[in-house]
Amino acid sequence: IAQSLEETAQKFKKSTEEIKKILEESKKILLEARSKRLRPHLDDKVLTDWNGLMISSLAFGSRVLNESRYAEAAKKSADFLLSKVKTKEKRLMHRFREGEVSIKGFLEDYAFFIHGLIDLYGATFDPRYLEEAKFLAEEMTRLFWDEKNGGFFFTAHDAETLIARSKEIHDGAIPSGNSVAILSLLRLSHLTMNREFEAKAQAAMDTFSSQLAQYPSGFSQ
């Protein structure tokens, strides 16, 4: 691995073809031995929120780098989620695995996927993605908005009843649902001229303003 075929051949005083043949035969022996071991479990579930972030990155990258492959990958992912993970009742779900969708979507599923759809619209100008982003933003507001105190809950109004409904606002390894929701609503308000989206985004920022002022580095998104 550390040396080229030519350098390896020179060291062992063999031809390049001989070294190549030895390596190929060695790999076959190793593969045969490895196939007798138990395989580690494969995490093959599809998560809506993580795909939303990836769609956003690919769509944005396709514009910046003028690389159509990235836009195509983003479209395939978005189309998959819209056809498989969004139910007939138009509810966005959290997880897909082996043909089964489960767990009602959390705030991050909606916020991150909306964010990705907006970027995908910016990369392709396909109005379908903007329409889906607008619809999901309206659903996100209906399902997660806190009418009493403002901001978005992590779980929906119709989700399993918990002791308390939390609100995620700190940005860590990934951004928080509230920060991406606010950004997405602001972007959609400009793209669709919907002032209600802007008003909700402003109300959410007002809700968290004191925490933002106290520790701004914790809310980078």
Number of C-alpha atoms within 10 A of each C-alpha: 5 6 9 10 17 14 12 17 17 13 10 9 11 12 13 16 12 13 18 15 11 11 13 11 12 12 12 11 11 10 11 11 10 11 9 8 8 7 8 6 6 6 7 9 12 16 18 27 25 15 19 24 21 19 30 25 18 24 28 22 18 21 17 10 9 12 14 16 13 20 24 17 16 27 22 13 16 24 13 12 23 17 10 17 27 18 13 9 6 12 14 26 22 23 20 18 13 8 7 10 19 12 11 19 23 22 28 26 24 28 28 27 32 31 25 29 29 26 26 28 20 16 23 16 12 11 13 11 23 21 15 17 25 23 13 20 22 14 16 24 21 14 19 20 21 16 10 6 10 17 27 29 22 22 21 20 14 9 12 8 10 8 5 6 14 11 17 17 22 21 17 11 6 10 18 22 24 27 24 22 27 23 16 26 28 20 17 22 19 12 12 12 11 14 14 13 23 20 14 21 24 16 16 21 18 14 15 14 12 11 15 17 10 9 11 13 11 13 16 13 17
